[in-house]
Amino acid sequence: MVDAFLEFMLGPMRSIGDVYFDNQMIFNPLIVGFACWKLMKKRSSSHSGTTEETENV
């Protein structure tokens, strides 16, 4: 019954989910690494902006 609901709700995305679940050990570190990289990039750009403002004052 749950399988029928998933098939109805996800449709063609079901096959993508199967690939993801088969390769979770590869995809999860990539996703977490990308999120950490974006956070560090955002954090470093906000810090560099504050130093430029204080230098101009």
MODELLER restraints for C-alpha pairs under 7 A, 6 or more apart:
rsr = mdl.restraints
at = mdl.atoms
rsr.add(forms.Gaussian(group=physical.xy_distance, feature=features.Distance(at['CA:7:A'], at['CA:14:A']), mean=6.78, stdev=0.5))
